[in-house]
């Protein structure tokens, strides 16, 4: 066991740090550009120098780096304020799905453009009638000549309003059990018949969309896997989703709590001297450090050739409620002024943003409850709940309103 | 970076698990719990023959000269087996104290016996309700004579020697090495909630002792000793936590109610998944803790406190919810659930409560925070 870099890893880290120092985004780069444009500029710069998606094979635009080199890259890049959220879905979840399930010409075409940031992708899975019970989705795909015709509705689709392509899970056979009648496709988001409506979230922002499909045509060669194999293909995406989402980027953390507890007072003394405050911060640190070292154990397993398993569901299951709890705690320390929303005050705005965003993280990509079921059933081997829809044709499954 | 034990270390784990399965079945723990003995002497001898008591002692003192990774692995297995032996007292505390503070004469005198298991050592710290501090210690050591009472002392009925924490100048402690086979030593058994690990009240009346090392030890150096023990204790607690979870899972799969295995109810499976999450985080923190201990990292205080708090919380939760999962049967004397429940609590208080280690953790965070600023 060694937590430090090996000589090769240290040399790699130096290369990475040098490149980042010489090529970091400047104020001039940011001037007059939207967040998406800045993200695309940075991604393109990395791609051209061979530092984009470094774990991918070189033929797809990567550099065949090891899992540990990926961690080193992330650690070093994380020291700079660079936007990455636009590419998490495409590079982290969809690309691994394409690598397994897409036809060779599509891998050659799409993967480099995912790596370079040229094209943005979205994931069209959830539906009004299929969220936690994803396999209950209803969007229809019917064969017509060499095409498939899509009708139905998706919901909670991040980035759909500016995505170039998406992957979509559809029902191709309603007469078999629900998991068996699904098929996955690539879909061109600019195709006729697609109507995208942003959803205003409780944060006031609109990251998600409703996406309506009316007679949208998809060529058969865009199919990912066999007809009826859509659930298996979707699991590839979902397993990678659990790795990609994790704790969910910058937000309220132990460092922030410590900073605020050092600044504010309780009964005339720094809050950090208060026993209850210390106990809470210690508990948060146990979670935060535990998740970090869990990640390193997972990376070590990956680098030994083991596949990422369902135990990785822990990252999001612990990370999202932790974010919510720390954010709430930080605001408590500020007493009533904790409610004042001020974009100028980084300390409070980070806590407030996290507080407002955390409920979404606890639901997106598998709710806390679904993640807990996954751990119980797939890690601990506990039996499934009896399911009333098990084994019966989808079109005979009882539905509510 | 490589955040996993080596092949050899993993083989040691397999070997240790197999050995304890054979030699420390639940009936061994139960017979100490039910009987008048303070530990299982036969198991102690076998464990010593395996060389476990000698793990980190240098070869020049009769030890194996192995590292803390190996000791952590053994600690976890002893936790899983709820072994009724004075391992933590003798190895993580007494042996470590002598290695850290003892003169070479003291090391020569005591370490070979501790390595072979012929000498059982312990640390005598607690004197009354509440945490012992440099300020409130009352046992004195004057001119090589120790006077006062320590209670409870883990494994105090069977220990041959004790490292006694004595009053010293402000911010210091005098560690006195006491041979307990003296007439002036009066030991009485203290009944605790885990009789499978005996405890004693030890009264000393001008008992001759040798000061450990050069003289007084700073309280912070003494706390650093406890940090080291905390990592190993965390591994032992982790073993308890994992066994309690495994037992609960096994029961939930085979116990039926309302026509189905109770493990299929979300109320049960979410509880067990919650145990798994706590155990996993505790394990990762314990990995970091043992790495910090073995590598001599200057982040040991933070790493050890984090591992200790995580394992304390995980083991207490797993032990209590294991009983809950078993329902009424879990509350019987006949079932083994009680072993984990008792031992988890005893270990969680052995070198300072959860609250104490939470404080120590945050002190380390504050220190890092101030240095970064």
Interface residues (C-beta under 8 A of the other chain):
Chain A: X1 X2 X3 X4 X5 X6 X9 X68 X71 X254 X255 X258 X259 X262 X272 X275 X278 X279 X281 X282 X283 X285 X286 X287 X289 X290 X291 X292 X293 X294 X296 X297 X299 X300 X301 X304 X311 X314 X317 X318 X369 X372 X373 X375 X376 X377 X379 X380 X381 X382 X383 X384 X385 X386
Chain B: X1 X2 X3 X4 X5 X6 X69 X245 X249 X252 X253 X260 X261 X263 X264 X265 X266 X268 X269 X270 X272 X273 X274 X276 X277 X280 X281 X282 X284 X285 X287 X288 X290 X291 X294 X295 X297 X305 X306 X309 X310 X313 X355 X357 X358 X359 X361 X362 X365 X366 X369
